[in-house]
């Protein structure tokens, strides 16, 4: 009897109970990871993820976390299974890796993978990924915007067995790790949080198998994957079939600052597939804005889920992604060749996402809004205080969402594949000699339209002590978020350094710079695109914008 025939006889109530239990386990893993972490970028920014896989390497369940991480874990688990067959693993084993050219995403994202056994039989693999605050390299934070090869970005980790069974942690590995990072206690603390998350997942899966039996739960795992595939294919059939194209641009690659980087996509929808072709997209670039294939997979997976499951009724697992087909030209910015730098790949993945959604807007105009600011400004601050205390900390800044056919864009909101939070001013000031002088909406930044684009933010930081190296990774400085259906583009982003002596230095979207006590950093993030003819906006809505300070009377 085939597995498909067996699955038909499974009690549907049991399937639904196990499905929800798996989601609960994934989210418990995520909470364990966040609450056990040492760094602000995880504790406050939530830049970490957890998920579970089948022993064949398909995503079984995901926490509500970071789509980039969740997709990057797919090739990392595949690499694990290629190098270390599941039959050769044992209960308690822990594996670690981060190398982008072996399936990872970028160097700060370290994955922990742990096989799960029940009565001596493997039933699943638990995984966790954390963006670590520092992993060495040429700049604090390990994502220098001016890197020209991956060796400048920090410590690369091939697949390593971190623990065999329930034995001791590999102390040689831990010593090497600590020797190569600027804040070893924080980095190792976050790594232990990842192991804790996977341990919780393994314990809960074992408890689930104790209730239902190991063979039964693995049958349900396969049925859940097949069900998600069937439901996704059925949703694709409801979309207009055809080929849809769109193009967006990165401001630059951090090295050649005057060169705009094209991202071209062509999406073809059929009855049972969504094929994404990146032919015409920029060749790989000198700077660190290349992204590995897992990045484009994350963008395409998000876009597919957004247009096929707006009510979130389809179980979120690897079956949803089976209809995807990607054409990633070798040597392009979405499929670079070693040793191209990849540290700032998130900016590219977000631009790939906006291009994909722009294409899909043609097929589903009521589901997809105008272009979002779609920038995630990463600020890394690192250095020593005048008392010699070393620090590395970060801030995550965002812009406005695009307006839709149903309403205004959301102001200052994280969107699509990143899904992080900002670091509160109190946490940033506690970890570094930095004062936050301003964090507010940026009036007039949303694109005009019948529905207004979401606003960006205005922020100001002052260095209080010592010498600080900052890494500023911005976007939408030169290529603003386009409007849709006659709506106008959102306002572009800006950033500048105001030196203590009054000199002003404009940041051209990306820069690594040194700031001294008294220097200030001024940032304005981008607004989202508007939707519909601005003349059609209801006067009462415009008046409310003026009264709320979102639009100035002059611009109105």
Protein Blocks (a to p, Z undefined) as FASTA:
>chain_A
ZZklmmmmpcfklmmmmmmmmmmmmmmmmmmmmmmpmbfklmmnopacdddddfkopafb
dcdddfklmmmmmmmmmmmmmmmcfklpcehiacddfbfknopabfmlccddddddeehi
afbdcddddddfbggjjbehiiafkbcbfklnoccdddddfbgcjbdcdfklmmmmmmmp
fblmlmmmmmmmmmmmmmmmmmmmmmmmmmnopklmmmmmmmmmmmmmmmmmmmmmmpcc
dddddddddfbeolammbccdddddddddfkbccddfehiacddfblmbccfklmmmmmm
mmmmmmmmmnopaccdfklmmmpccdddehiaklccdfbdfklmmmmmmmmmmmmmmmmm
mmmmmlpccddfkiacddddddddfkopacdddddddddddddfkbccdehiaehjlopa
cddfklmmmmpccddfbdcddehkaccdfbdcddddddddddfbhjdddddddehklmcc
ddeehiacddddddddddfkopacddehiacddddehiacdddddddddedjfklpcfkl
mmmmmmnopacfklZZ
